[in-house]
Amino acid sequence: TTPARGVLAPTAAAASSRAIRPRESLRLFADGGYEGHNPGGQTHGPAHLEACLSNLPRGNGSHAKAVRDDLAAFAAGTPIAGDITLVSIESR
């Protein structure tokens, strides 16, 4: 991972490319998808987000809703301060 372009001072980042093979997925998300806290102060964390995404069925188009619902359940009423951005691409 690298910082978002244009947000911080320029950094060197390696560019690479690879085709998405049949039945593979590519998911891009902003840090708001895992920085939420619960009432005990625990962070949702990337591992929790990854677990949520790995349990979703392919092709149902509801990945963003599932992530939002999972984060809201984890936060248990604690306000979520960051943005929640998710791009999900699936190959057939």
C-alpha positions in Angstrom: 0.0 0.0 0.0 1.0 3.6 -0.6 -0.4 6.9 0.5 -3.1 8.4 -1.8 -1.6 10.4 -4.6 -1.8 14.2 -4.2 -2.6 14.1 -0.4 0.9 14.0 1.0 4.3 15.1 -0.4 5.3 13.1 -3.5 6.7 9.6 -2.7 8.3 7.0 -4.8 6.0 4.0 -5.4 6.6 1.1 -7.7 4.0 0.5 -10.4 3.0 -2.9 -11.5 0.1 -4.6 -13.4 -1.5 -8.0 -13.6 -4.6 -9.2 -15.3 -7.4 -10.3 -13.1 -7.9 -14.0 -13.8 -11.4 -15.7 -14.0 -13.1 -15.9 -10.7 -10.7 -13.5 -9.0 -11.6 -10.3 -7.2 -9.9 -7.0 -6.6 -11.1 -4.8 -3.7 -9.9 -1.3 -3.0 -10.9 0.4 0.2 -10.2 3.6 2.1 -9.0 3.4 5.7 -12.4 4.4 7.0 -13.5 0.8 6.3 -11.3 -0.5 9.1 -10.6 2.5 11.4 -13.9 2.4 13.3 -13.9 1.8 17.0 -16.3 0.0 19.3 -17.3 1.3 22.7 -14.3 -0.4 24.3 -11.9 1.5 22.1 -10.9 -1.5 20.0 -10.2 -0.8 16.3 -12.2 -2.7 13.6 -8.9 -3.4 11.9 -7.9 -4.6 8.4 -8.1 -8.3 9.5 -11.8 -7.8 10.5 -12.5 -6.1 7.2 -10.8 -8.8 5.3 -12.8 -11.5 7.1 -16.0 -9.7 6.3 -15.1 -9.4 2.6 -13.9 -13.0 2.4 -17.3 -14.3 3.6 -19.4 -12.5 1.0 -20.9 -14.4 -1.9 -19.6 -13.5 -5.4 -21.6 -11.3 -7.7 -24.4 -10.2 -5.4 -23.5 -6.5 -5.6 -24.0 -5.8 -1.9 -20.4 -5.7 -0.7 -20.5 -2.1 0.3 -23.6 -2.6 2.3 -22.1 -5.7 4.0 -19.0 -3.7 5.0 -21.1 -0.8 6.3 -23.4 -3.1 8.2 -20.4 -5.1 9.7 -18.7 -1.9 10.8 -21.9 -0.5 12.3 -22.4 -3.7 14.3 -18.8 -3.6 15.5 -19.1 0.1 16.5 -22.2 -0.6 18.4 -23.4 3.0 18.4 -20.0 4.6 18.5 -19.9 7.3 15.7 -17.8 6.4 12.7 -15.6 9.4 11.9 -14.0 8.4 8.6 -15.3 7.8 5.1 -16.2 4.3 4.0 -15.1 3.8 0.4 -15.1 0.4 -1.3 -14.5 -0.6 -4.9 -15.1 -4.3 -5.7 -14.2 -5.8 -9.1 -15.0 -9.4 -9.9 -14.0 -11.4 -12.9 -16.3 -14.0 -14.3 
